[in-house]
Amino acid sequence: MKTINSLLLGLVLAACPFAESLSQSAGDAQRVTVRSNMLGIGGTRVLDTYLSQEHFSGFGLTFLSTSEYLRNNRCWSTLVEHEANISSVHDRADNREELEGAYNLYLGRLRTWKLLDGRLALQAGGMANVTLGVIYNTANGNNPAQARFALNIMPVGAATYRFQLWNISFTARCELAAHLAGIRFSPNYGQPYYEIFSCGNYDHNVVPTTTLSAPEWRTVLTLDARLSKRVTLRLGYLGNFQQADINSIKQHVYTHRALIGITKSFSIIPRQL
């Protein structure tokens, strides 16, 4: 996983016009990594008309890993987030079950403005998102599964506020991102998967998307409480709302998660030559 992160991070930096300034030598720049790992539980709502016209709802689990890389004298930071989700949902009559699983990778670059003597940090930038997943209907004999693949560009904004309460250091953060444009895989309505992969019958299966055809909204709210020098408890909420209307197939996966985890910060001071 570390190798994949390094490779993807390098690609993001290479594609950014300001990557050169980050890659330059900064002997007096302290490099800081803020990393958190969280587990979440909550509700999931699924609709995929390729599999069923029914709405499904249930519960799921999510693992969310977040890493932010920054330098103390730079205004740009790099954000890397891994989000893995699995859910079990049922129709309204509780007769049919679907299993939904997805992995989302988010790679972002954010510009930071510090206010109120550094207690408030406002960030804005862009993020690339890769979604890989599947929805499996246990009752279907033909076409029981629907694959999910999308590559999106998302504007992102965040606000972080640090404060003291009861002699404890707290950090509250709100992160918002929305789909702007991208590409998405989808079979056409009624098209079996074997026609695509075995027969090679392409039928508009890779589709450009915009916020109109595939709206997506993601919200991450967290509160960190520094309990000791080594332990920072993080509580939060994750709302990920993915939707699409492509090739006469409607799909949405809405997830709500209550999060709990641990946050750690690492500082590296480059050696003076």
FILO-276230 format. One record per residue (C-alpha): residue number from 1; residue in one letter; x negated, y negated, z. Coordinates in steps of 0.05 Angstrom, whole numbers, padded with zeros to 5 digits, m for minus. Each point is the difference from the previous one (the first is absolute). Example, Ala and Ser with C-alpha at 12.3 -4.5 7.8 and 13.67 -1.06 7.14 Angstrom:
# FILO-276230
  nr rest      X      Y      Z
   1    a m00246  00090  00156
   2    s m00027 m00069 m00013
***
This chain:
# FILO-276230
  nr rest      X      Y      Z
   1    m  00000  00000  00000
   2    k m00057 m00049  00016
   3    t m00030  00013 m00069
   4    i  00068 m00013 m00034
   5    n  00008 m00064  00041
   6    s m00069 m00025 m00020
   7    l  00012  00015 m00074
   8    l  00068 m00034 m00001
   9    l m00026 m00059  00041
  10    g m00056 m00009 m00050
  11    l  00049  00000 m00058
  12    v  00043 m00053  00034
  13    l m00060 m00044  00014
  14    a m00025  00007 m00071
  15    a  00067 m00022 m00028
  16    c  00004 m00062  00043
  17    p m00028 m00066 m00025
  18    f m00028 m00016  00069
  19    a m00034  00067  00010
  20    e m00067 m00029 m00018
  21    s  00001 m00047  00060
  22    l  00015  00058  00046
  23    s m00055  00044 m00028
  24    q m00053 m00053  00009
  25    s m00049  00006  00058
  26    a  00026 m00031  00064
  27    g m00052  00012  00054
  28    d  00036 m00041  00052
  29    a  00070  00028 m00015
  30    q  00029  00047  00051
  31    r  00040  00054 m00034
  32    v  00063  00020  00037
  33    t  00046  00060 m00012
  34    v  00067  00003  00034
  35    r  00029  00071 m00005
  36    s  00064  00030  00027
  37    n  00033  00069 m00005
  38    m  00074  00005  00015
  39    l  00055  00052  00000
  40    g  00071 m00019 m00015
  41    i  00069  00031  00005
  42    g  00066 m00025 m00025
  43    g  00055  00003 m00052
  44    t m00004  00014 m00074
  45    r  00052 m00010 m00055
  46    v m00010  00032 m00069
  47    l  00037 m00003 m00066
  48    d m00024  00031 m00065
  49    t  00054  00009 m00053
  50    y m00046  00047 m00040
  51    l  00010  00050  00056
  52    s  00068 m00019  00029
  53    q  00051 m00057  00000
  54    e  00004  00006  00076
  55    h m00033 m00045  00051
  56    f m00044  00036  00050
  57    s m00022 m00024  00069
  58    g m00041  00029  00057
  59    f m00064 m00010  00038
  60    g m00074  00002 m00018
  61    l m00071 m00008  00025
  62    t m00053 m00048 m00026
  63    f m00075 m00006  00011
  64    l m00027 m00070 m00013
  65    s m00074 m00016 m00001
  66    t m00020 m00073 m00008
  67    s m00070 m00029 m00009
  68    e m00018 m00073 m00010
  69    y m00070 m00020 m00020
  70    l m00024 m00072  00010
  71    r m00060 m00044  00016
  72    n  00001 m00052  00054
  73    n m00022 m00056 m00048
  74    r  00044  00020 m00059
  75    c  00071 m00018 m00016
  76    w  00015  00064 m00040
  77    s  00014  00069  00029
  78    t  00015  00069 m00029
  79    l  00059  00041  00023
  80    v  00005  00076 m00009
  81    e  00062  00037  00022
  82    h  00017  00074 m00005
  83    e  00073  00018  00012
  84    a  00022  00074 m00001
  85    n  00074  00016  00010
  86    i  00042  00063  00005
  87    s  00076  00002  00011
  88    s  00058  00049  00004
  89    v  00066 m00029 m00022
  90    h  00071  00027 m00009
  91    d  00061 m00021 m00040
  92    r  00061 m00031  00033
  93    a  00035  00067  00006
  94    d m00063  00032  00029
  95    n  00003  00055 m00052
  96    r m00063 m00016 m00040
  97    e m00071 m00017  00020
  98    e m00056 m00037 m00034
  99    l m00072 m00004  00020
 100    e m00038 m00064 m00016
 101    g m00074 m00011  00005
 102    a m00044 m00056 m00025
 103    y m00070 m00030  00006
 104    n m00010 m00074 m00010
 105    l m00068 m00033 m00007
 106    y m00004 m00076  00007
 107    l m00062 m00040 m00019
 108    g  00004 m00074  00012
 109    r m00041 m00064  00000
 110    l  00023 m00057  00045
 111    r m00020 m00072  00009
 112    t  00001 m00023  00073
 113    w  00017 m00068  00030
 114    k m00012 m00009  00075
 115    l  00042 m00049  00041
 116    l  00011 m00017  00073
 117    d m00074  00007  00019
 118    g m00002  00069 m00033
 119    r  00060  00029  00037
 120    l  00043  00001 m00063
 121    a m00025  00030 m00065
 122    l  00041 m00005 m00064
 123    q m00018  00046 m00059
 124    a  00023  00005 m00072
 125    g m00025  00040 m00059
 126    g  00014  00060 m00045
 127    m  00004  00075  00010
 128    a m00002  00061 m00045
 129    n  00044  00058  00020
 130    v m00003  00073 m00024
 131    t  00059  00044  00018
 132    l m00002  00076 m00007
 133    g  00059  00042  00025
 134    v  00055  00050 m00011
 135    i  00073  00009  00016
 136    y  00023  00073  00004
 137    n  00074  00020  00001
 138    t  00006  00068  00034
 139    a  00069  00014 m00033
 140    n m00020 m00011 m00073
 141    g m00015  00060 m00043
 142    n m00021 m00040 m00061
 143    n m00043 m00062  00007
 144    p m00006  00006  00076
 145    a m00055 m00052  00007
 146    q m00015 m00071 m00021
 147    a m00072 m00024 m00004
 148    r m00016 m00071  00021
 149    f m00059 m00040 m00029
 150    a m00007 m00075 m00003
 151    l m00055 m00052 m00005
 152    n  00021 m00069  00024
 153    i m00028 m00070  00009
 154    m  00029 m00034  00062
 155    p m00009 m00070  00028
 156    v m00012  00004  00075
 157    g  00001 m00048  00058
 158    a m00015  00008  00074
 159    a  00000 m00041  00064
 160    t m00040  00019  00063
 161    y  00007 m00035  00067
 162    r m00044  00013  00062
 163    f  00023 m00018  00070
 164    q m00010  00017  00073
 165    l  00055  00026  00046
 166    w m00007  00031  00069
 167    n m00075 m00002 m00008
 168    i  00006  00045 m00061
 169    s m00022 m00020 m00071
 170    f  00055  00011 m00051
 171    t m00002 m00004 m00076
 172    a  00066 m00005 m00039
 173    r m00001  00011 m00075
 174    c  00051 m00002 m00056
 175    e m00018  00025 m00069
 176    l  00047 m00005 m00061
 177    a m00010  00026 m00070
 178    a  00046  00005 m00062
 179    h m00005  00033 m00067
 180    l m00017 m00046 m00059
 181    a m00017  00046 m00059
 182    g m00028  00068 m00015
 183    i  00012  00067 m00035
 184    r  00040  00060  00022
 185    f  00010  00072 m00022
 186    s  00071  00025 m00010
 187    p  00034  00055 m00040
 188    n  00058 m00024 m00043
 189    y  00070  00016  00023
 190    g  00013  00075 m00009
 191    q m00071  00013 m00026
 192    p m00030  00063  00032
 193    y m00072 m00004  00025
 194    y m00022  00059 m00043
 195    e  00016 m00042 m00062
 196    i m00050 m00052  00024
 197    f m00057  00044  00023
 198    s  00009  00065 m00039
 199    c  00030 m00025 m00066
 200    g m00033 m00068  00000
 201    n  00066 m00035 m00016
 202    y m00013 m00072  00022
 203    d  00064 m00040  00011
 204    h m00017 m00067  00030
 205    n m00030  00034  00061
 206    v m00051 m00054  00019
 207    v  00038 m00065  00009
 208    p m00024 m00071  00015
 209    t  00035 m00027  00061
 210    t  00015 m00068  00030
 211    t  00034 m00023  00063
 212    l  00066  00004 m00037
 213    s m00004  00074 m00022
 214    a m00039  00026  00061
 215    p  00007 m00047  00059
 216    e m00041  00016  00061
 217    w m00008 m00034  00067
 218    r m00047  00020  00056
 219    t m00003 m00028  00070
 220    v m00050  00017  00055
 221    l  00009 m00031  00069
 222    t m00051  00016  00055
 223    l m00018 m00022  00070
 224    d m00068  00017  00029
 225    a m00013  00001  00075
 226    r m00073  00004  00020
 227    l  00002  00045  00061
 228    s m00076  00005  00008
 229    k m00064 m00014 m00038
 230    r  00008  00065 m00038
 231    v  00075  00011 m00003
 232    t  00050 m00043 m00038
 233    l  00071  00027 m00003
 234    r  00040 m00017 m00063
 235    l  00076  00003 m00005
 236    g  00036 m00017 m00063
 237    y  00053  00008 m00053
 238    l m00007  00021 m00073
 239    g  00054 m00011 m00051
 240    n m00014  00024 m00070
 241    f  00056 m00008 m00051
 242    q m00015  00028 m00069
 243    q  00052 m00002 m00055
 244    a  00003  00012 m00075
 245    d  00051  00003 m00057
 246    i m00037  00030 m00059
 247    n  00021  00045 m00058
 248    s  00072  00001  00027
 249    i m00026  00030  00064
 250    k  00010 m00037  00066
 251    q m00046  00014  00058
 252    h m00013 m00030  00067
 253    v m00040  00021  00061
 254    y  00011 m00044  00062
 255    t m00040  00014  00062
 256    h  00002 m00031  00070
 257    r m00054  00020  00049
 258    a m00016 m00017  00072
 259    l m00076  00002  00006
 260    i m00050  00014  00055
 261    g m00075  00006 m00005
 262    i m00069 m00025  00019
 263    t m00040 m00058 m00029
 264    k m00076 m00006 m00001
 265    s m00048 m00055 m00022
 266    f m00070  00012 m00025
 267    s m00052 m00056 m00008
 268    i m00064  00008 m00040
 269    i m00054 m00055  00001
 270    p m00047  00009 m00060
 271    r m00074  00007  00020
 272    q m00042 m00061 m00012
 273    l m00058  00011 m00048
***
